[in-house]
Amino acid sequence: MTTVGLRELRQNASEIVRRVEAGEEVQVTVAGRLAARMVPASPARWQRWDDIADLFAGRADPDWTKDQELIDQSFSNVWEDSSEGAT
């Protein structure tokens, strides 16, 4: 996360807002103290692994192996025309 002072924000507002729109978070300080945080208006579609790694920290599902056996392992081409020579 980037930190900018109020003076820098005033001088480079367009550039800083573009960076925030691109997904960067910016902290704004006044006299060295944190005053505000600028974050994108809509959340980023992609997340960094470091931001979501805790979601995968739990124990593995004990039934996972059994569930895998239930998955149909055969593959087929859904775009393949079953009737040869049809146009």
N, C-alpha and C positions, 0 to 999 in steps of 0.2 A: 504494500500500500504506500502510495506516495504522499508526502506531506508538503504543503505549500503555505507560505504566509499570505496574509490578506493582501499585501502590496503586490506580490507576485500574481495572485489571482486577478487583481484589477488590471495588471499590465498584460496578462496572457490569458484572459478569460476564454476567448474562442478556442485556443489550443487545448486548454485544460478541459473544457466542456466536451470537445471532440474525443479526448482520451477517455473521459467518463462514459460517453456514449458507446465507445468501443469495448467497455467492460471493466475499465480500471476504476478502482476506488481511490478517492483523494481525500485526505484530511486537510482541513483548513485551520490554521492557527492564527490567533490574534495575540500579539505581545508574547509569543512563545507558548501560549496555552491553547489546547485543542478547543476549537469553537464549533466546528461543524464537520460533517462527513458528507461527501458527495458520492452518490452511488448511481448506477444506471437506472433509468426509469422502469425498464423492463428487465427481468432477470436474464442473465446470460444463458443461452441454450446449452452450451457445453460447460461442464464443471471440471475444475482441476482435480486430479486424484487426491491431492492432499486435503481438499475441502470435503470429500465424501468418503475417505478411507475408513472412518469410524463406523460408517453404516455396514461395513463388511467385517467388522471385528468380532462378531458373535460366533457362537459354535455353529458348525455345519449341521444341516438338517440330517438327523439320523436315518431318515427314510429315503434319502436322496438316491442311493444305489438301487433300491427297490423301485422307485419312481422312474429311474432311467430305463429299466427293463420294460416299462409300459409304453415307452415312446416308440412309435413306428419308425424304424431305421431305414425303410426303403425310400428312395428318391425317384421322382418322375419329373419329366419336363412338361409343365402345365401348358406350354405354348405349342407343344408338338401335336400335329393333327393326327388323330387316330386313323382316319381314312386316307390311305395312300393315294396320291394323285389328285386330290380335291383342290380346286382353285377358287 
